[in-house]
């Protein structure tokens, strides 16, 4: 019995995983109590409410370092500085707790439970507010000496390009994340003299506008596919995985993104990888993906 915990900026999802599926689940506010200590108290109680027979706990969190069990200065979490959350929770529960970043959790989840089963080398890219990535190399999660290897989102795509939240310019994340797509869309609306059909945030309004034939929305998906296709092909040139898996809300917009992305990815690959590296979508249920991925961390941690 493994408990998987998926920590987000506003809420934390946790679930009891047995036989590769979530059999019980709960949710608490990430802002619970205000301080890390009060939050971990509430988290420990939620775990114990799920089960008193837990073998281990896995935690996926932004900026989580699997080598140290520490959340390192995560900008979208309510606590400042470094938080040794794995040790804090383990002390309260009396069982092993493994913590890693949420993108690595997604990679482990897809490798163990989803679209990467049976493969030895895999790249999982999570498209959301940012761009996260996790790499399985020779059947092992790539961590690097400092626990933060595989940050595809922060490879430079455009020299002196858009400012990124990491402090650099021109990162892939600044162009293909939700924020990046929104910026592209607003720029194209201005260039084309069109108006946004709604004030709603996120990608869904852009997708609906594209389905309705709005030029700026269609172009947004085309530009995003080109940038992402080139970025993924560059990463493949270094890591040579058997498969690249896309996960997250942006990737679930059907052919709007995937069809042009398949084209740009294929034409951008090195010749030696043509027809050998597959590109597809994640298979984990959206509501349980973070929990299953975190549980996979707990299983290997």
Secondary structure, 3 states (H helix, E strand, C coil): CEEEEEECCCEEEEEEEECCEEEEEEEEECCCCCCHHHHHHHHHHHHHHHCCCCCEEEEEECCEECCCCEEECCCCCCCCCEECHHHHHHHHHCCEEEEEEHHHHHHHHHHHHCCCCCCCCEEEEEECCCEEEEEEECCEECCCCCCCCCCHHHCECCCCCCECCCCCECECHHHHCHHHHHHHHHHHHHHHCCCCCCCCCCCHHHHHHHHCCCHHHHHHHHHHHHHHHHHHHHHHHHHCCCEEEEECCHHHCCHHHHHHHHHHHHHHCCHHHCCCCEEEECCCCCCCHHHHHHHHHHHHC
